Amino acid sequence: MLKRLRTPKFWYDERSVWGEVLSPLSQLYSLYFNVRYSSVIPSKVNIPVICVNSVMLSGAGKTPTVKFIFDILKKYKFNPHVITRGYGGYIKNVIRVDPNLHSYLQVGDEALVSAQFATTWIGRDHFKSAQSAIFGGADAIVVDSGFYCRTLSHDFNILVIDSNQKFGNKRLLPAGPLIEKIDNGIKSSDTILIIGEKSEELESIIKSTKDVHIFYAKLVASEIVNIKNNKVLGFCGLGYPKKFKQTLKNCNYDIVDFVIFSDHHPYTITEIQRLIEKATSVNATLVTTIKDYIKIPEVFRPDIKVIPIDVVPENDLFEKMLIERVKISKA
C-alpha cells in the first residue's frame, strides 16, 4: 500500500519553485480530468439533489457542511440520505454503509463519519447510489463532492471554501491542492459557503467570476468536552490540520502539543501507543476529530476524546434559501 504524504507546504506558497516545476503535470491532470468527464451525461432523479463541493483536495470543510445540510433538511421533515464516493475504501460497488458492520478500510473514513448521523451510500456511480437511496426511502439526497462523479444531475450546487485555506497556491494537482480549476468550480455553483472570517479577497475572486450568493459560517465545537487539568495533546490526519488546532484554541484548552499526520492516515497500534505515552508523560488528554477516531483501534478509544465540530451559519438566510430551492426542485 502506498503511504499517504502530508500536505506539501509549497501547496500554500505561491512563490515556491516546486509549484512551477510541477505545473506541466498539472496540465496533464487537467487534460485527463476533462477527457474523462467530457462525454458523461448526468442523469436526473425525481427527488431533490444537493451537492456539496470543494475545489480543494481536502480541508475546506465539506463533511461537516454535509451534516449541516442534512440537519436543515431533517428540520423541515425531509428524509435525506447521503451519497459519497467512498474514497479510501476498497468496496467499489453501491452499498449502504453500516457503522456496526463496515470499517473505514472498506468504505472510507468520510463515508463512515457520515453514517454516524445519516443513512449513507457509497459507490463509484452516484446515479446508481441515488437510485438505491430512493428505493431505501430517501426523499432528498446530499452528495459529498460531485467533481469526481458526473453521472448524477444536481439540483443545487454548494461550493465550500475555507477563508484561511482559500485556494492555496491556486494550482491544480500535483503542483497545488486544487482538484478543479477555481473559475470552473465557481461557475458550476449555485451558491458559495465560506467557512471562517469574512474575506474581501475571496469575495473579489468569486464576484469576478460569477454573480452568486455568498454566505458565511464557522466551524465550532458543538460540545465543550470536559478535560482533566484542561491540558490536551491534539492530533489529526486532515488536509488542513490548522483548522482543528484553531478549534482547540477557541475552546480555551491548554494545548501542550499538536501532532499532524497525513490526510486519511490509517493509525497503527504503535503510533497510538506512542501518543498515549506522550500524553501521559505531560499529564494531558489525547483529543482528536471523529474522522480520526474511527480509524483508531477500538482498544485505545477509551483513552482518547473526540471534539465534535459543527458548522454554525452567520444567520438563517442560507437555511431559508436552501429550503426554498429544495421545495422548487421537489415541485
Contacts in CASP RR format, 6 or more apart in sequence:
PFRMAT RR
TARGET T0000
AUTHOR 0000-0000-0000
METHOD contacts of the structure
MODEL  1
MLKRLRTPKFWYDERSVWGEVLSPLSQLYSLYFNVRYSSVIPSKVNIPVI
CVNSVMLSGAGKTPTVKFIFDILKKYKFNPHVITRGYGGYIKNVIRVDPN
LHSYLQVGDEALVSAQFATTWIGRDHFKSAQSAIFGGADAIVVDSGFYCR
TLSHDFNILVIDSNQKFGNKRLLPAGPLIEKIDNGIKSSDTILIIGEKSE
ELESIIKSTKDVHIFYAKLVASEIVNIKNNKVLGFCGLGYPKKFKQTLKN
CNYDIVDFVIFSDHHPYTITEIQRLIEKATSVNATLVTTIKDYIKIPEVF
RPDIKVIPIDVVPENDLFEKMLIERVKISKA
3 262 0 8 1.000
4 262 0 8 1.000
4 263 0 8 1.000
4 264 0 8 1.000
4 265 0 8 1.000
5 262 0 8 1.000
6 260 0 8 1.000
6 261 0 8 1.000
6 262 0 8 1.000
6 263 0 8 1.000
7 177 0 8 1.000
7 239 0 8 1.000
7 240 0 8 1.000
7 262 0 8 1.000
7 263 0 8 1.000
8 18 0 8 1.000
8 176 0 8 1.000
9 16 0 8 1.000
10 16 0 8 1.000
10 18 0 8 1.000
10 19 0 8 1.000
10 169 0 8 1.000
10 176 0 8 1.000
11 168 0 8 1.000
11 169 0 8 1.000
11 171 0 8 1.000
11 176 0 8 1.000
11 177 0 8 1.000
12 165 0 8 1.000
12 168 0 8 1.000
12 169 0 8 1.000
12 177 0 8 1.000
13 169 0 8 1.000
14 168 0 8 1.000
14 169 0 8 1.000
14 170 0 8 1.000
16 169 0 8 1.000
18 175 0 8 1.000
19 169 0 8 1.000
19 171 0 8 1.000
19 175 0 8 1.000
19 176 0 8 1.000
20 175 0 8 1.000
21 175 0 8 1.000
22 171 0 8 1.000
22 174 0 8 1.000
22 175 0 8 1.000
22 176 0 8 1.000
23 171 0 8 1.000
23 175 0 8 1.000
25 174 0 8 1.000
25 175 0 8 1.000
26 171 0 8 1.000
26 172 0 8 1.000
26 173 0 8 1.000
26 174 0 8 1.000
26 175 0 8 1.000
26 176 0 8 1.000
27 172 0 8 1.000
29 172 0 8 1.000
29 173 0 8 1.000
29 174 0 8 1.000
30 172 0 8 1.000
30 181 0 8 1.000
33 180 0 8 1.000
37 150 0 8 1.000
40 150 0 8 1.000
40 151 0 8 1.000
42 127 0 8 1.000
42 150 0 8 1.000
42 151 0 8 1.000
42 152 0 8 1.000
42 153 0 8 1.000
42 154 0 8 1.000
43 127 0 8 1.000
43 151 0 8 1.000
43 152 0 8 1.000
43 153 0 8 1.000
44 153 0 8 1.000
45 127 0 8 1.000
45 130 0 8 1.000
45 131 0 8 1.000
45 134 0 8 1.000
45 141 0 8 1.000
45 152 0 8 1.000
45 153 0 8 1.000
46 134 0 8 1.000
47 134 0 8 1.000
47 138 0 8 1.000
47 139 0 8 1.000
47 140 0 8 1.000
47 141 0 8 1.000
47 330 0 8 1.000
48 139 0 8 1.000
48 140 0 8 1.000
48 141 0 8 1.000
48 155 0 8 1.000
48 156 0 8 1.000
48 325 0 8 1.000
48 326 0 8 1.000
48 329 0 8 1.000
48 330 0 8 1.000
49 130 0 8 1.000
49 140 0 8 1.000
49 141 0 8 1.000
49 143 0 8 1.000
49 152 0 8 1.000
49 153 0 8 1.000
49 154 0 8 1.000
49 155 0 8 1.000
49 156 0 8 1.000
49 329 0 8 1.000
50 69 0 8 1.000
50 73 0 8 1.000
50 140 0 8 1.000
50 141 0 8 1.000
50 142 0 8 1.000
50 143 0 8 1.000
50 154 0 8 1.000
50 155 0 8 1.000
50 156 0 8 1.000
50 158 0 8 1.000
50 322 0 8 1.000
50 326 0 8 1.000
51 142 0 8 1.000
51 143 0 8 1.000
51 145 0 8 1.000
51 146 0 8 1.000
51 154 0 8 1.000
51 156 0 8 1.000
51 157 0 8 1.000
51 158 0 8 1.000
52 62 0 8 1.000
52 65 0 8 1.000
52 66 0 8 1.000
52 69 0 8 1.000
52 142 0 8 1.000
52 143 0 8 1.000
52 144 0 8 1.000
52 145 0 8 1.000
52 158 0 8 1.000
52 160 0 8 1.000
53 62 0 8 1.000
53 145 0 8 1.000
53 146 0 8 1.000
53 147 0 8 1.000
53 157 0 8 1.000
53 158 0 8 1.000
53 159 0 8 1.000
53 160 0 8 1.000
53 185 0 8 1.000
53 188 0 8 1.000
53 189 0 8 1.000
54 60 0 8 1.000
54 61 0 8 1.000
54 62 0 8 1.000
54 145 0 8 1.000
54 159 0 8 1.000
54 160 0 8 1.000
54 161 0 8 1.000
54 179 0 8 1.000
55 147 0 8 1.000
55 159 0 8 1.000
55 161 0 8 1.000
55 167 0 8 1.000
55 178 0 8 1.000
55 179 0 8 1.000
55 180 0 8 1.000
55 181 0 8 1.000
55 182 0 8 1.000
55 184 0 8 1.000
55 185 0 8 1.000
56 162 0 8 1.000
56 165 0 8 1.000
56 167 0 8 1.000
56 168 0 8 1.000
56 177 0 8 1.000
56 178 0 8 1.000
56 179 0 8 1.000
57 173 0 8 1.000
57 177 0 8 1.000
57 178 0 8 1.000
57 179 0 8 1.000
57 239 0 8 1.000
57 263 0 8 1.000
58 177 0 8 1.000
58 238 0 8 1.000
58 239 0 8 1.000
58 240 0 8 1.000
58 263 0 8 1.000
59 162 0 8 1.000
59 165 0 8 1.000
59 238 0 8 1.000
59 239 0 8 1.000
59 240 0 8 1.000
59 243 0 8 1.000
59 263 0 8 1.000
60 160 0 8 1.000
60 161 0 8 1.000
60 162 0 8 1.000
60 165 0 8 1.000
60 195 0 8 1.000
60 240 0 8 1.000
61 160 0 8 1.000
61 162 0 8 1.000
61 195 0 8 1.000
61 219 0 8 1.000
61 243 0 8 1.000
61 311 0 8 1.000
62 144 0 8 1.000
62 145 0 8 1.000
62 160 0 8 1.000
63 110 0 8 1.000
63 113 0 8 1.000
63 114 0 8 1.000
63 144 0 8 1.000
63 291 0 8 1.000
64 219 0 8 1.000
64 309 0 8 1.000
64 310 0 8 1.000
64 311 0 8 1.000
65 158 0 8 1.000
65 160 0 8 1.000
65 193 0 8 1.000
65 195 0 8 1.000
65 217 0 8 1.000
65 311 0 8 1.000
66 82 0 8 1.000
66 114 0 8 1.000
66 118 0 8 1.000
66 142 0 8 1.000
66 144 0 8 1.000
67 114 0 8 1.000
67 117 0 8 1.000
67 118 0 8 1.000
67 310 0 8 1.000
67 311 0 8 1.000
68 217 0 8 1.000
68 310 0 8 1.000
68 311 0 8 1.000
68 313 0 8 1.000
69 80 0 8 1.000
69 142 0 8 1.000
69 158 0 8 1.000
69 322 0 8 1.000
70 80 0 8 1.000
70 82 0 8 1.000
70 117 0 8 1.000
70 118 0 8 1.000
70 142 0 8 1.000
72 319 0 8 1.000
72 322 0 8 1.000
72 323 0 8 1.000
73 80 0 8 1.000
73 140 0 8 1.000
73 142 0 8 1.000
73 326 0 8 1.000
74 80 0 8 1.000
76 323 0 8 1.000
76 326 0 8 1.000
78 139 0 8 1.000
78 140 0 8 1.000
78 326 0 8 1.000
79 137 0 8 1.000
79 138 0 8 1.000
79 139 0 8 1.000
79 140 0 8 1.000
80 118 0 8 1.000
80 138 0 8 1.000
80 139 0 8 1.000
80 140 0 8 1.000
80 141 0 8 1.000
80 142 0 8 1.000
81 118 0 8 1.000
81 119 0 8 1.000
81 120 0 8 1.000
81 121 0 8 1.000
81 133 0 8 1.000
81 136 0 8 1.000
81 137 0 8 1.000
81 138 0 8 1.000
81 140 0 8 1.000
81 141 0 8 1.000
81 142 0 8 1.000
82 114 0 8 1.000
82 118 0 8 1.000
82 119 0 8 1.000
82 120 0 8 1.000
82 121 0 8 1.000
82 141 0 8 1.000
82 142 0 8 1.000
82 143 0 8 1.000
82 144 0 8 1.000
83 120 0 8 1.000
83 121 0 8 1.000
83 122 0 8 1.000
83 123 0 8 1.000
83 126 0 8 1.000
83 129 0 8 1.000
83 130 0 8 1.000
83 133 0 8 1.000
83 141 0 8 1.000
83 142 0 8 1.000
83 143 0 8 1.000
83 144 0 8 1.000
83 152 0 8 1.000
84 110 0 8 1.000
84 111 0 8 1.000
84 114 0 8 1.000
84 120 0 8 1.000
84 121 0 8 1.000
84 122 0 8 1.000
84 123 0 8 1.000
84 143 0 8 1.000
84 144 0 8 1.000
84 145 0 8 1.000
85 122 0 8 1.000
85 123 0 8 1.000
85 124 0 8 1.000
85 126 0 8 1.000
85 144 0 8 1.000
85 145 0 8 1.000
85 148 0 8 1.000
85 149 0 8 1.000
86 107 0 8 1.000
86 108 0 8 1.000
86 110 0 8 1.000
86 111 0 8 1.000
86 122 0 8 1.000
86 123 0 8 1.000
87 108 0 8 1.000
87 110 0 8 1.000
87 111 0 8 1.000
87 264 0 8 1.000
88 104 0 8 1.000
88 108 0 8 1.000
88 109 0 8 1.000
88 264 0 8 1.000
89 104 0 8 1.000
89 105 0 8 1.000
89 106 0 8 1.000
89 107 0 8 1.000
89 108 0 8 1.000
89 111 0 8 1.000
90 105 0 8 1.000
90 106 0 8 1.000
91 102 0 8 1.000
91 106 0 8 1.000
91 107 0 8 1.000
91 122 0 8 1.000
91 123 0 8 1.000
92 123 0 8 1.000
92 124 0 8 1.000
93 123 0 8 1.000
94 121 0 8 1.000
94 122 0 8 1.000
94 123 0 8 1.000
94 125 0 8 1.000
94 128 0 8 1.000
94 129 0 8 1.000
94 132 0 8 1.000
95 107 0 8 1.000
95 121 0 8 1.000
95 122 0 8 1.000
95 123 0 8 1.000
96 119 0 8 1.000
96 120 0 8 1.000
96 121 0 8 1.000
96 132 0 8 1.000
97 107 0 8 1.000
97 111 0 8 1.000
97 112 0 8 1.000
97 114 0 8 1.000
97 115 0 8 1.000
97 120 0 8 1.000
97 121 0 8 1.000
97 122 0 8 1.000
98 115 0 8 1.000
99 112 0 8 1.000
99 115 0 8 1.000
99 116 0 8 1.000
102 112 0 8 1.000
102 115 0 8 1.000
103 112 0 8 1.000
104 112 0 8 1.000
104 266 0 8 1.000
104 294 0 8 1.000
104 295 0 8 1.000
105 266 0 8 1.000
107 115 0 8 1.000
107 122 0 8 1.000
108 122 0 8 1.000
108 264 0 8 1.000
109 264 0 8 1.000
109 291 0 8 1.000
109 294 0 8 1.000
109 295 0 8 1.000
110 144 0 8 1.000
110 291 0 8 1.000
111 120 0 8 1.000
111 122 0 8 1.000
112 294 0 8 1.000
113 290 0 8 1.000
113 291 0 8 1.000
113 294 0 8 1.000
114 120 0 8 1.000
114 144 0 8 1.000
116 290 0 8 1.000
118 142 0 8 1.000
119 133 0 8 1.000
119 136 0 8 1.000
119 138 0 8 1.000
121 129 0 8 1.000
121 132 0 8 1.000
121 133 0 8 1.000
122 129 0 8 1.000
123 129 0 8 1.000
124 149 0 8 1.000
125 149 0 8 1.000
125 151 0 8 1.000
126 143 0 8 1.000
126 146 0 8 1.000
126 149 0 8 1.000
126 151 0 8 1.000
126 152 0 8 1.000
127 151 0 8 1.000
127 152 0 8 1.000
128 151 0 8 1.000
129 152 0 8 1.000
130 141 0 8 1.000
130 152 0 8 1.000
133 141 0 8 1.000
139 330 0 8 1.000
140 326 0 8 1.000
140 330 0 8 1.000
143 152 0 8 1.000
143 154 0 8 1.000
146 152 0 8 1.000
146 154 0 8 1.000
147 179 0 8 1.000
147 180 0 8 1.000
148 179 0 8 1.000
155 325 0 8 1.000
155 326 0 8 1.000
155 329 0 8 1.000
156 190 0 8 1.000
156 191 0 8 1.000
156 322 0 8 1.000
156 325 0 8 1.000
156 326 0 8 1.000
156 329 0 8 1.000
157 188 0 8 1.000
157 189 0 8 1.000
157 190 0 8 1.000
157 191 0 8 1.000
158 189 0 8 1.000
158 190 0 8 1.000
158 191 0 8 1.000
158 192 0 8 1.000
158 193 0 8 1.000
159 185 0 8 1.000
159 186 0 8 1.000
159 188 0 8 1.000
159 189 0 8 1.000
159 191 0 8 1.000
159 192 0 8 1.000
159 193 0 8 1.000
160 193 0 8 1.000
160 195 0 8 1.000
161 167 0 8 1.000
161 192 0 8 1.000
161 193 0 8 1.000
161 194 0 8 1.000
161 195 0 8 1.000
161 202 0 8 1.000
162 194 0 8 1.000
162 195 0 8 1.000
162 196 0 8 1.000
162 240 0 8 1.000
162 243 0 8 1.000
163 194 0 8 1.000
163 195 0 8 1.000
163 196 0 8 1.000
163 197 0 8 1.000
163 198 0 8 1.000
163 199 0 8 1.000
163 202 0 8 1.000
164 196 0 8 1.000
164 197 0 8 1.000
164 240 0 8 1.000
164 242 0 8 1.000
164 243 0 8 1.000
165 240 0 8 1.000
165 243 0 8 1.000
166 199 0 8 1.000
166 201 0 8 1.000
166 202 0 8 1.000
167 177 0 8 1.000
167 178 0 8 1.000
167 182 0 8 1.000
167 205 0 8 1.000
168 176 0 8 1.000
168 177 0 8 1.000
168 178 0 8 1.000
169 175 0 8 1.000
169 176 0 8 1.000
169 177 0 8 1.000
170 176 0 8 1.000
170 178 0 8 1.000
170 182 0 8 1.000
171 177 0 8 1.000
171 178 0 8 1.000
172 178 0 8 1.000
172 179 0 8 1.000
172 180 0 8 1.000
172 181 0 8 1.000
173 179 0 8 1.000
182 205 0 8 1.000
182 209 0 8 1.000
183 209 0 8 1.000
186 192 0 8 1.000
186 205 0 8 1.000
186 206 0 8 1.000
186 209 0 8 1.000
186 210 0 8 1.000
186 212 0 8 1.000
187 209 0 8 1.000
187 210 0 8 1.000
189 210 0 8 1.000
189 212 0 8 1.000
190 212 0 8 1.000
190 213 0 8 1.000
190 325 0 8 1.000
191 212 0 8 1.000
191 213 0 8 1.000
191 214 0 8 1.000
191 215 0 8 1.000
191 318 0 8 1.000
191 321 0 8 1.000
192 206 0 8 1.000
192 212 0 8 1.000
192 213 0 8 1.000
192 214 0 8 1.000
192 215 0 8 1.000
193 215 0 8 1.000
193 216 0 8 1.000
193 217 0 8 1.000
193 318 0 8 1.000
194 202 0 8 1.000
194 214 0 8 1.000
194 215 0 8 1.000
194 216 0 8 1.000
194 217 0 8 1.000
195 216 0 8 1.000
195 217 0 8 1.000
195 218 0 8 1.000
195 219 0 8 1.000
195 311 0 8 1.000
196 216 0 8 1.000
196 217 0 8 1.000
196 218 0 8 1.000
196 219 0 8 1.000
198 216 0 8 1.000
203 214 0 8 1.000
206 212 0 8 1.000
206 214 0 8 1.000
213 321 0 8 1.000
215 313 0 8 1.000
215 314 0 8 1.000
215 317 0 8 1.000
215 318 0 8 1.000
215 321 0 8 1.000
216 313 0 8 1.000
216 314 0 8 1.000
217 311 0 8 1.000
217 312 0 8 1.000
217 313 0 8 1.000
217 314 0 8 1.000
217 318 0 8 1.000
218 311 0 8 1.000
218 312 0 8 1.000
218 314 0 8 1.000
219 243 0 8 1.000
219 247 0 8 1.000
219 309 0 8 1.000
219 310 0 8 1.000
219 311 0 8 1.000
219 312 0 8 1.000
220 247 0 8 1.000
220 250 0 8 1.000
220 309 0 8 1.000
220 310 0 8 1.000
220 312 0 8 1.000
221 247 0 8 1.000
221 250 0 8 1.000
221 251 0 8 1.000
221 307 0 8 1.000
221 308 0 8 1.000
221 309 0 8 1.000
221 310 0 8 1.000
222 308 0 8 1.000
222 309 0 8 1.000
222 310 0 8 1.000
223 307 0 8 1.000
223 308 0 8 1.000
224 251 0 8 1.000
225 251 0 8 1.000
225 287 0 8 1.000
225 305 0 8 1.000
225 306 0 8 1.000
225 307 0 8 1.000
227 253 0 8 1.000
227 285 0 8 1.000
227 287 0 8 1.000
227 305 0 8 1.000
228 285 0 8 1.000
229 254 0 8 1.000
229 283 0 8 1.000
229 284 0 8 1.000
229 285 0 8 1.000
230 252 0 8 1.000
230 253 0 8 1.000
230 254 0 8 1.000
231 253 0 8 1.000
231 254 0 8 1.000
231 256 0 8 1.000
231 282 0 8 1.000
231 283 0 8 1.000
231 284 0 8 1.000
231 285 0 8 1.000
232 248 0 8 1.000
232 253 0 8 1.000
232 254 0 8 1.000
232 255 0 8 1.000
232 256 0 8 1.000
232 284 0 8 1.000
232 285 0 8 1.000
232 286 0 8 1.000
232 287 0 8 1.000
232 305 0 8 1.000
233 255 0 8 1.000
233 256 0 8 1.000
233 257 0 8 1.000
233 258 0 8 1.000
233 259 0 8 1.000
233 275 0 8 1.000
233 278 0 8 1.000
233 279 0 8 1.000
233 282 0 8 1.000
233 284 0 8 1.000
233 285 0 8 1.000
233 286 0 8 1.000
233 287 0 8 1.000
234 244 0 8 1.000
234 245 0 8 1.000
234 248 0 8 1.000
234 255 0 8 1.000
234 257 0 8 1.000
234 258 0 8 1.000
234 259 0 8 1.000
234 286 0 8 1.000
234 287 0 8 1.000
234 288 0 8 1.000
235 258 0 8 1.000
235 259 0 8 1.000
235 260 0 8 1.000
235 261 0 8 1.000
235 275 0 8 1.000
235 286 0 8 1.000
235 287 0 8 1.000
235 288 0 8 1.000
235 292 0 8 1.000
236 244 0 8 1.000
236 260 0 8 1.000
236 261 0 8 1.000
236 288 0 8 1.000
236 289 0 8 1.000
236 291 0 8 1.000
236 292 0 8 1.000
237 260 0 8 1.000
237 261 0 8 1.000
237 262 0 8 1.000
237 263 0 8 1.000
237 264 0 8 1.000
237 265 0 8 1.000
237 291 0 8 1.000
237 292 0 8 1.000
238 244 0 8 1.000
238 263 0 8 1.000
238 289 0 8 1.000
238 291 0 8 1.000
238 292 0 8 1.000
239 263 0 8 1.000
241 258 0 8 1.000
241 260 0 8 1.000
244 289 0 8 1.000
244 307 0 8 1.000
244 309 0 8 1.000
245 255 0 8 1.000
245 258 0 8 1.000
247 307 0 8 1.000
247 309 0 8 1.000
248 255 0 8 1.000
248 258 0 8 1.000
248 287 0 8 1.000
248 307 0 8 1.000
249 255 0 8 1.000
251 307 0 8 1.000
253 287 0 8 1.000
254 284 0 8 1.000
256 282 0 8 1.000
256 284 0 8 1.000
257 278 0 8 1.000
257 282 0 8 1.000
257 284 0 8 1.000
259 275 0 8 1.000
261 267 0 8 1.000
261 271 0 8 1.000
261 292 0 8 1.000
265 292 0 8 1.000
265 295 0 8 1.000
266 295 0 8 1.000
267 292 0 8 1.000
267 295 0 8 1.000
267 296 0 8 1.000
267 297 0 8 1.000
269 297 0 8 1.000
269 300 0 8 1.000
272 296 0 8 1.000
272 297 0 8 1.000
272 300 0 8 1.000
272 304 0 8 1.000
273 300 0 8 1.000
275 286 0 8 1.000
276 286 0 8 1.000
276 300 0 8 1.000
276 303 0 8 1.000
279 285 0 8 1.000
279 286 0 8 1.000
285 305 0 8 1.000
286 303 0 8 1.000
286 304 0 8 1.000
286 305 0 8 1.000
287 304 0 8 1.000
287 305 0 8 1.000
287 306 0 8 1.000
287 307 0 8 1.000
288 296 0 8 1.000
288 304 0 8 1.000
288 305 0 8 1.000
288 306 0 8 1.000
288 307 0 8 1.000
289 306 0 8 1.000
289 307 0 8 1.000
289 309 0 8 1.000
290 306 0 8 1.000
290 308 0 8 1.000
290 309 0 8 1.000
293 301 0 8 1.000
293 304 0 8 1.000
293 306 0 8 1.000
296 304 0 8 1.000
313 319 0 8 1.000
END
